[in-house]
C-alpha cells in the first residue's frame, strides 16, 4: 500500500506532497514531530503522543495549531488506506516566511501527516536480544522537545549501523548514559527496574512511560537512577523501549555482554505484559482510535 499524506488538510499520495523551500522546518529545523504505531488500524498511545506534541509546540512557541483538528486528520488518513499495521508520522513547522532567524510576525504553521504500512523488522531481535554501541551525546539541551533538529541523533545512529548494531546509547562527558538515538532504555539491578530521571536531558518516552506503568501494575519496583558507561557490567538486564522497538532486550554493549548475554526474566515479563496490552487494545472496540 502506498503511503498517504495529509498536508494542511489536503489528502494526497505522499510522493506528491510539496512544501515551500522557505518553510522554517526546512531552513531551520523549526518544527516538532511525533511517530505513532498503528495496530490493526488503531493508533497506539495516541493520547500520550498528543500530549507530548502539545508540550513540544508550547516549548517552541509555535501557535495556531488546532490539535483536535489535527487528530481528526490523522484518523482520516489512517482510515483512507485503510491501514492496518502501519506507522504514522506527524510534523508541525512554524510555517513559511522570509528567511530570518527570529520568529516571523505572521506565519501559518505547516501541518504534515503521513501514514505508511509497516513490517515489524524487530520481531526476531526482540527474541534473541540486541547489540548496541555507546556514542557521545552532542545534542542540544532541550531534548524533552521532540524537534526535527536531529543531527546528533543521526550521527549516533550512523555509528550504530556501521558497527552492525541496532542502536546507540548516548553518554555525557562524565560517562552518564542518557538515552538512545531513537529509543529510551531501562536497566535491572538488585531486582529493581531503573530509568533515567525525566528532564530536559532526555525525551519523555511514551513507550517507556507505558512500560514502567505496566511494571508497577505487576508489582515490580521502578525507580529513577543514573547509569554510567563504566557500570554497564554491573547490571543484570538492559532493555530499550520505543514505538517500533516496543520492549527490546539488549544483550551486548560495545562488544561486551550484559550479564550472561541473554534476555533476562524481567525484560521477558515486560514483553509479555506489553503484547497483552496491545492485544487488549486491538480487541476492545470501546477504545476506538483514542489509544492509551
Secondary structure, DSSP 8 states (H G I E B T S, - for coil): ---EEEETTEEEEGGG----TTBHHHHH--EEEEEEEEETTEETTHHHHHHHHHHHHHHHT-----HHHHHHHHHHHHHHTT-SSEEEEEEEE--B--S-SS--SS---EEEEEEEE---TTHHHHHH-EEEEEEE----S-TTS-BS--HHHHHHHHHHHHTT-SEEEEE-TTSBEEEESS-EEEEEETTEEEE---STTS---HHHHHHHHHHHHTT--EEE---BGGGGGG-SEEEEEETTTEEEEEEEETTEESTTSS--HHHHHHHHHHHHHHHHHHH-GGGTTT--
